Amino acid sequence: MAASAERLAEGLAGLAREELRRTRRVLDTPQGVKVAVDGAACLNFSSNDYLGLANHPRIVEAMHAALAA
């Protein structure tokens, strides 16, 4: 392994030992005002879906049509 890759691996291992590695939370439900994370109901104060279009029926239909084309 190259020296830079070894340094990177060592750095990541150090972060893991100190419990500083970031882990992404995965939603159990579609994005919305209310979501479930690890089975717990939560209010979603942090979302890319600020217009509320992630699950809009016309948007979903358009995505399906684009994929089918």
C-alpha positions in Angstrom: 0.0 0.0 0.0 1.3 3.5 -0.8 2.5 5.7 2.0 -0.4 8.2 1.5 -3.0 5.4 1.6 -1.4 4.0 4.8 -1.6 7.4 6.4 -5.2 7.7 5.4 -6.0 4.3 6.8 -4.2 5.1 10.0 -6.1 8.4 10.3 -9.4 6.7 9.7 -8.6 4.0 12.3 -7.6 6.7 14.8 -10.9 8.5 14.3 -12.8 5.2 14.7 -10.9 4.5 18.0 -11.9 7.9 19.3 -15.5 7.4 18.1 -15.2 10.5 15.9 -16.1 8.9 12.5 -19.2 10.3 11.1 -22.0 7.8 10.2 -24.9 8.8 8.1 -28.4 8.2 9.5 -30.8 6.5 7.1 -34.4 7.4 7.2 -36.9 4.5 7.6 -39.6 6.6 5.8 -39.6 9.0 2.8 -38.5 12.6 3.5 -41.2 14.8 5.0 -41.9 16.9 8.0 -42.2 13.7 10.1 -39.8 10.9 9.5 -38.7 7.7 11.3 -35.1 7.0 12.1 -34.1 3.7 13.6 -37.8 3.1 14.3 -38.3 6.4 16.3 -40.7 9.1 15.1 -38.8 12.4 14.6 -39.5 15.9 13.2 -37.2 16.6 10.3 -35.5 20.0 10.8 -32.7 19.2 8.3 -33.7 18.3 4.8 -32.9 18.9 1.1 -36.6 18.8 0.4 -37.4 22.3 1.5 -40.1 22.6 -1.2 -41.8 19.4 -0.3 -41.4 17.9 -3.7 -39.5 14.7 -3.0 -42.7 12.7 -2.8 -45.0 14.8 -4.9 -47.1 12.5 -7.1 -46.5 14.4 -10.4 -42.7 14.5 -9.7 -42.7 10.8 -8.9 -44.7 10.1 -12.1 -42.3 12.1 -14.2 -39.3 10.3 -12.7 -40.9 6.9 -13.6 -41.7 8.1 -17.1 -38.1 9.3 -17.6 -36.7 6.0 -16.3 -39.0 4.0 -18.7 -37.9 6.0 -21.7 
